[in-house]
Amino acid sequence: MNTIPQDQREFLHASIGAIADTFALAAVVSAGDFACVEEAARVAILDMRDVLMSSGLELSSSQSSRTHHCPACSAILRAWSLEPRRIVTSEGEASYRPVRYRCLSCAEDYYPLEEANGLSRSQYTTGAKAVIAEVAAEKPYAHVSGELSVQRGLSVSSKEVDRTVREVAAWRAEEEGQLVGAVYGPNAALQRAADADPLAAAPALHGFAAWPQDAPALISVDGAMVRSTVKGAQGLDWFECRAGLIRSVGKDKRMVKFYTGGVNTPDEIFDQLGASWLKAVPPGCVCVFVADGARWIWDRVRLYFPTAIQVLDFYHACEHIDSAAAAWHGDRTSNAIKWRQQAREKLLEPGGISIILRELLDALRIGNVANLDAMRTKVRYFLGHRHRMRYHEIKSRGLPIGSGAMESGIKQLIPTRLRMPGMKWTRAGADAILTVRSAHLSNSLRLTTARRHSTLQQAAADRYTAPTKVAA
């Protein structure tokens, strides 16, 4: 059985006792001022974290007795303890003595513990990076620095927050690439033909354990504009960010959501959404795809979600009803207002879009319209989307006809975080924070950072293990 070295035990007990004594003295001196006690408790907790983490890291590194072999020649490496190093963990700053391993044959130095814990080129552990990325997903980088310093004792600058977000986003993007490759990659079809499931080994990008039983799925995509750092002819330019959402439909308290987003092309956002759909949602699940009238969306829905019930967002359809009323009767006339209200109500009736189309076509045939070209444009629009406007039928099945969830999701994902007062972004910076924020809102950011830590641990273990000799 492992035991705690006596000198470490005595140091830990003495350090904790000293902190407790300081806290108790501050409480006595406060003489009824509870605010002083609260501040003393905050300081004591931070000091306690430092002591516990430093002692724990020292014990962990000193007890790492596994034999390490040289990656080049497989000789056993010799170990030396170095001067204490200050690092930042998820529970604050701490010190420990790094261990240098040296190959006497190759005269090369190695640091397996640093490699296994993500400390080769950084003073931040993977756990610390996870905490920084989580807070940065919600708040401006300058606020992250101050909040983590006060609440967790983490010393991190705004620039370090930015670097960490980009690094964690790169981990996430790597996992997204693995998942997309498992579904749409060149070898995916070959593996399926061989009765292998390439999705089985692909990482899950959602944070829920299972899809709620028999719950339909709502899928949608949309975009929002973000202010750029590049100055154009009329001031700072804007560029588009795209986001996708998959969520369960119903009153089940276990409603689950999955977000994906970034500065993506239409194909990229659909690749991520389609692959996540196949990974997260059980086969045969009823799927409703709700979106506005953008052609780039519906052209890809047919390819990525061929069994989906396609729905033109009801609010968006009503906007086109308004435009049709103005084209027929004139803008803001009494007849336009009257017909607009009637048409909106008819949209929710059985066969409502067919009734509206007949009225518009009759008006075109007679020629008694205020704006002929605009009227023809609206008729073509309704004809092209009429199969997506069966609102009565869809509502009767308890399925959504509006993209309110997507609008709310887009607002949470993009404007709420990237359009705070005075904010402007590079494309790379916006893509990184949206990648991290999507993972955070999907409750899976910690899954990504934990998998990264496991990968580092395994890579270090493999690198410093002597290769098994195969008998001739």
C-alpha positions in Angstrom: 0.0 0.0 0.0 1.3 3.5 -0.8 2.0 5.7 2.1 2.6 9.5 2.4 6.2 10.4 3.2 6.5 11.6 6.8 8.2 14.9 5.8 5.5 15.7 3.3 2.8 14.9 5.8 4.3 17.2 8.5 4.8 20.0 6.0 1.2 19.8 4.8 -0.3 19.7 8.3 1.9 22.6 9.4 1.0 24.7 6.4 -2.7 24.1 6.7 -2.6 24.8 10.4 -0.8 28.1 9.8 -3.5 29.2 7.3 -6.3 28.1 9.8 -4.7 30.1 12.6 -4.4 33.3 10.4 -8.1 32.9 9.4 -9.2 32.4 13.0 -7.3 35.5 14.1 -8.9 37.6 11.4 -12.3 36.4 12.5 -11.6 37.4 16.1 -10.2 40.8 15.2 -13.3 41.5 13.0 -15.4 41.8 16.2 -18.7 41.2 14.5 -17.9 42.6 11.0 -18.9 39.6 8.9 -17.6 41.3 5.7 -14.1 41.0 7.2 -14.7 37.3 7.9 -15.9 36.7 4.3 -12.7 38.3 2.9 -10.5 36.4 5.3 -12.2 33.2 4.2 -11.6 34.0 0.5 -7.9 34.6 1.2 -7.6 31.4 3.3 -9.3 29.4 0.5 -6.8 30.7 -2.1 -3.9 30.0 0.3 -5.2 26.6 1.0 -5.4 25.8 -2.7 -1.8 26.8 -3.2 -0.6 24.5 -0.3 -2.8 21.6 -1.4 -1.9 21.8 -5.0 1.8 22.3 -4.4 1.9 19.3 -2.0 -0.1 17.2 -4.3 2.0 17.9 -7.3 5.2 17.2 -5.3 3.8 13.9 -4.1 2.5 13.0 -7.6 5.8 13.7 -9.4 8.0 12.1 -6.7 5.9 8.9 -6.7 6.0 8.7 -10.5 8.3 5.7 -10.4 7.5 4.1 -13.8 10.7 3.2 -15.7 11.1 5.5 -18.8 13.1 4.4 -21.8 14.8 6.6 -24.4 12.7 7.1 -27.5 15.8 6.9 -29.7 17.7 3.9 -28.3 15.3 2.4 -25.7 18.0 2.7 -22.9 16.6 3.3 -19.4 16.6 7.0 -18.6 18.2 8.4 -15.5 16.1 10.9 -13.4 17.1 14.1 -11.7 14.9 16.5 -9.7 15.3 20.2 -10.8 14.6 23.5 -9.1 10.9 24.1 -8.2 8.8 25.4 -11.1 5.7 27.6 -10.8 2.7 26.4 -12.9 -1.0 27.3 -13.1 -3.5 24.6 -12.5 -7.3 24.6 -12.5 -7.2 25.3 -8.8 -4.7 28.1 -8.9 -1.0 28.5 -9.0 1.3 25.9 -7.4 4.9 24.8 -7.3 6.5 21.4 -7.9 10.0 20.0 -8.8 10.2 19.0 -12.4 12.0 15.7 -13.2 14.6 15.6 -15.9 15.2 12.3 -17.5 18.5 11.8 -19.4 19.8 9.1 -21.7 23.4 8.4 -20.9 23.9 6.8 -24.3 22.4 9.5 -26.5 23.2 12.4 -24.1 19.6 13.7 -24.6 17.2 15.1 -22.0 13.5 14.3 -21.8 10.6 15.5 -19.6 7.9 12.9 -19.7 5.8 14.4 -16.9 5.7 17.8 -18.7 4.7 16.1 -22.0 2.0 14.1 -20.3 0.4 17.1 -18.6 0.7 19.7 -21.4 3.5 21.6 -19.8 6.2 21.3 -22.4 5.6 24.8 -23.9 3.2 26.2 -21.3 2.9 26.8 -17.6 -0.9 26.0 -17.8 -2.1 22.5 -17.2 -4.9 21.1 -19.4 -7.2 21.5 -16.5 -6.3 25.2 -16.2 -6.9 25.7 -19.9 -10.3 24.0 -19.6 -11.3 26.5 -16.9 -10.0 29.5 -18.9 -11.8 28.4 -22.0 -15.1 27.9 -20.1 -15.1 31.4 -18.7 -13.9 32.9 -22.0 -16.8 31.3 -23.7 -19.1 33.6 -21.6 -17.1 36.8 -21.0 -14.7 39.2 -22.6 -11.0 38.2 -22.3 -10.1 41.1 -20.0 -13.0 40.1 -17.6 -11.8 36.5 -17.6 -8.4 37.6 -16.4 -9.8 39.5 -13.4 -12.5 36.9 -12.5 -10.1 33.9 -12.5 -7.6 35.8 -10.4 -10.2 36.7 -7.7 -12.2 33.5 -7.6 -9.6 30.8 -8.4 -6.2 32.4 -7.9 -5.3 31.9 -11.6 -2.8 34.4 -13.0 -3.7 34.8 -16.6 -3.4 37.8 -18.9 -5.9 38.7 -21.7 -3.3 37.6 -24.3 -2.9 34.3 -22.6 -6.7 33.9 -22.6 -6.7 34.5 -26.3 -3.9 31.9 -26.8 -5.7 29.4 -24.7 -9.0 29.9 -26.5 -7.3 29.3 -29.9 -5.5 26.2 -28.5 -8.6 24.6 -27.1 -10.5 25.6 -30.3 -7.8 23.7 -32.3 -8.4 20.6 -30.1 -12.1 20.9 -30.8 -11.6 21.4 -34.5 -9.4 18.3 -34.6 -12.3 16.3 -33.1 -14.8 17.8 -35.5 -12.5 16.8 -38.3 -12.4 13.2 -37.0 -16.1 13.0 -36.8 -16.8 14.5 -40.2 -14.1 12.2 -41.7 -15.8 9.2 -40.1 -19.0 10.1 -42.0 -18.0 11.8 -45.2 -14.3 10.9 -45.5 -12.8 8.9 -48.4 -12.5 5.7 -46.3 -15.9 5.9 -44.5 -17.8 4.2 -47.3 -15.2 1.4 -47.5 -15.5 0.7 -43.8 -19.2 0.6 -43.9 -19.1 -1.8 -46.9 -16.9 -4.0 -44.7 -19.5 -3.9 -41.9 -17.4 -1.6 -39.8 -18.9 1.4 -38.1 -16.5 4.3 -38.5 -18.7 6.4 -36.2 -18.0 4.1 -33.2 -14.5 5.5 -32.7 -15.3 9.1 -33.6 -15.5 11.5 -30.6 -19.0 12.7 -29.5 -19.3 16.4 -29.7 -22.4 16.6 -27.5 -22.6 16.5 -23.7 -25.8 14.4 -23.3 -25.8 10.7 -22.4 -28.7 9.7 -24.6 -31.4 11.1 -26.8 -34.8 11.4 -25.0 -36.9 8.4 -26.0 -39.2 9.0 -29.0 -38.4 12.7 -29.0 -38.4 14.4 -32.5 -35.5 16.5 -33.5 -35.4 20.1 -34.6 -32.5 21.1 -36.8 -31.8 24.5 -38.1 -29.0 26.7 -39.4 -28.6 30.5 -39.6 -26.0 33.2 -39.6 -25.2 36.6 -38.0 -22.8 39.4 -38.8 -19.8 40.3 -36.7 -17.8 43.5 -36.8 -14.3 43.0 -38.3 -11.0 44.7 -37.5 -10.6 45.5 -41.2 -11.6 49.0 -42.2 -13.5 49.4 -45.4 -14.8 52.3 -47.5 -17.7 52.9 -45.0 -15.9 52.1 -41.8 -15.2 48.7 -40.2 -16.3 45.8 -42.3 -18.6 43.0 -41.2 -18.4 39.3 -41.9 -20.8 36.4 -41.5 -20.6 33.7 -38.9 -22.8 30.6 -39.2 -24.3 28.3 -36.6 -26.2 25.1 -36.5 -28.5 23.6 -33.9 -29.9 20.2 -33.1 -32.3 19.9 -30.2 -35.0 17.5 -29.0 -38.6 18.6 -29.3 -41.2 18.1 -26.5 -41.9 18.9 -22.9 -39.4 16.3 -21.6 -37.2 17.9 -19.0 -34.3 16.0 -20.5 -34.4 18.2 -23.6 -30.9 18.2 -25.1 -29.2 20.7 -27.4 -26.2 20.6 -29.6 -24.6 23.6 -31.2 -21.9 24.0 -33.9 -20.6 27.3 -35.2 -17.8 29.4 -36.6 -16.6 31.3 -39.6 -17.6 28.5 -41.8 -18.6 27.9 -45.4 -22.1 26.4 -46.0 -20.6 23.0 -46.7 -18.5 23.1 -43.6 -21.4 23.9 -41.3 -23.5 21.2 -42.9 -20.7 18.6 -42.7 -20.4 19.3 -38.9 -24.2 19.3 -38.4 -24.8 16.2 -40.5 -22.0 14.2 -38.9 -23.2 15.2 -35.4 -26.7 14.2 -36.3 -25.7 10.7 -37.2 -23.5 10.4 -34.1 -25.9 11.9 -31.6 -29.5 10.9 -32.6 -30.8 7.4 -33.0 -31.8 6.1 -36.4 -35.4 6.6 -37.3 -35.9 9.7 -35.2 -38.4 12.1 -36.7 -36.4 15.1 -37.9 -37.8 18.6 -38.7 -35.6 21.1 -40.5 -36.8 24.7 -40.0 -35.1 27.6 -41.7 -35.6 30.7 -43.8 -35.8 30.8 -47.6 -32.0 30.8 -48.3 -31.3 28.6 -51.2 -27.9 27.6 -49.9 -29.7 26.0 -46.9 -32.4 24.0 -48.7 -30.0 22.8 -51.5 -28.0 21.1 -48.8 -30.9 19.8 -46.6 -31.8 17.4 -49.4 -28.3 16.0 -49.4 -27.6 15.9 -45.7 -31.0 15.2 -44.2 -33.0 13.5 -47.0 -35.7 12.2 -44.6 -36.2 15.5 -42.8 -39.6 17.3 -42.8 -38.7 20.6 -44.4 -40.4 23.7 -42.9 -40.1 27.3 -44.0 -40.0 29.4 -40.9 -43.6 30.6 -40.3 -42.5 34.1 -39.3 -40.3 34.4 -42.4 -43.3 33.2 -44.5 -45.5 35.9 -43.0 -42.9 38.5 -44.0 -43.4 37.4 -47.6 -47.1 37.5 -47.2 -46.8 41.1 -46.2 -44.7 41.8 -49.3 -47.3 40.1 -51.5 -50.0 42.2 -50.0 -48.1 45.4 -50.8 -47.4 44.2 -54.3 -51.1 43.4 -54.9 -52.9 46.2 -53.2 -50.3 48.8 -52.7 -48.1 49.5 -49.6 -50.0 50.1 -46.4 -53.4 50.4 -48.0 -56.5 49.2 -46.2 -57.0 46.3 -48.7 -53.4 45.2 -48.2 -53.7 45.2 -44.4 -57.0 43.3 -44.6 -55.7 40.7 -47.0 -52.4 40.3 -45.1 -54.3 39.4 -41.9 -56.6 37.0 -43.7 -53.7 35.3 -45.5 -51.7 34.8 -42.3 -54.7 33.0 -40.7 -55.2 30.9 -43.9 -51.5 29.8 -43.7 -52.4 27.8 -40.6 -55.5 26.2 -42.1 -55.5 22.9 -44.1 -54.3 23.6 -47.6 -53.8 27.3 -46.7 -50.8 27.9 -49.1 -52.8 26.5 -52.0 -55.7 28.9 -51.3 -53.3 31.8 -51.1 -51.5 30.9 -54.3 -54.8 30.6 -56.2 -55.8 34.1 -55.1 -52.4 35.5 -56.2 -52.5 33.8 -59.5 -56.1 35.0 -60.2 -54.9 38.5 -59.4 -52.0 38.1 -61.9 -54.3 36.8 -64.5 -56.7 39.7 -64.2 -53.8 42.1 -64.0 -55.2 44.3 -61.3 -52.0 44.5 -59.2 -50.0 47.5 -57.9 -46.6 46.1 -58.7 -46.5 43.4 -61.3 -42.9 42.4 -61.1 -42.9 42.2 -57.3 -46.1 40.1 -57.5 -44.6 37.6 -59.9 -41.5 37.3 -57.6 -43.7 36.5 -54.6 -45.7 33.9 -56.5 -42.5 32.2 -57.7 -41.3 32.3 -54.1 -44.4 30.6 -52.7 -44.5 28.1 -55.5 -40.9 27.1 -54.8 -41.6 26.7 -51.0 -45.2 25.5 -51.0 -44.1 22.0 -49.9 -42.4 23.5 -46.9 -45.5 25.5 -45.8 -47.9 22.7 -44.7 -48.2 24.4 -41.3 -51.5 22.9 -40.2 -50.3 19.3 -40.9 -47.0 19.9 -39.1 -48.6 21.6 -36.0 -51.1 18.8 -35.7 -48.2 16.4 -35.2 -46.8 18.5 -32.4 -43.9 19.6 -34.5 -42.5 23.2 -34.6 -43.2 25.5 -37.5 -41.0 28.4 -36.4 -37.3 28.9 -36.0 -37.6 30.7 -32.6 -35.3 28.1 -31.1 -32.7 28.8 -33.8 -33.1 32.5 -33.5 -32.5 32.2 -29.7 -29.6 29.9 -30.3 -28.0 32.2 -32.8 -28.4 35.1 -30.3 -26.8 33.1 -27.5 -24.0 31.8 -29.7 -23.0 34.9 -31.7 -24.4 38.3 -30.8 -24.5 37.7 -27.1 -20.8 37.0 -27.0 -19.3 38.6 -30.1 -21.3 41.8 -30.4 -20.7 43.3 -27.0 -20.1 47.0 -27.0 -16.9 48.0 -28.8 -16.0 44.4 -29.9 -14.4 43.7 -33.2 -12.8 40.4 -34.4 -10.5 38.9 -36.8 -11.9 35.9 -38.7 -9.5 33.5 -36.9 -10.4 35.0 -33.5 -14.1 34.8 -34.1 -13.9 31.3 -35.4 -11.9 30.2 -32.3 -14.3 31.7 -29.7 -17.4 30.4 -31.6 -15.9 26.9 -31.7 -15.2 27.0 -27.9 -18.6 28.6 -27.2 -20.5 26.0 -29.3 -18.8 23.3 -27.2 -19.6 25.1 -24.0 -23.3 25.5 -24.8 -23.4 21.9 -25.9 -22.0 20.9 -22.4 -19.1 19.1 -24.0 -16.2 21.5 -23.7 -14.9 19.5 -20.7 -15.2 16.3 -22.8 -12.8 17.8 -25.4 -10.3 19.0 -22.8 -10.4 15.7 -20.9 -9.9 13.7 -24.2 -6.9 16.0 -25.0 -5.4 15.2 -21.6 -5.9 11.5 -22.1 -4.2 11.8 -25.5 -1.2 13.5 -24.0 -1.0 10.9 -21.2 -1.1 8.0 -23.7 1.3 9.7 -26.1 3.9 10.1 -23.3 3.4 6.6 -22.1 3.9 5.2 -25.6 6.9 7.3 -26.3 8.9 6.3 -23.2 8.0 2.6 -23.3 10.6 0.2 -24.7 9.3 -1.5 -27.9 8.4 -5.2 -27.4 10.9 -7.5 -29.1 9.4 -9.9 -31.4 10.9 -13.4 -31.4 12.5 -14.5 -34.7 
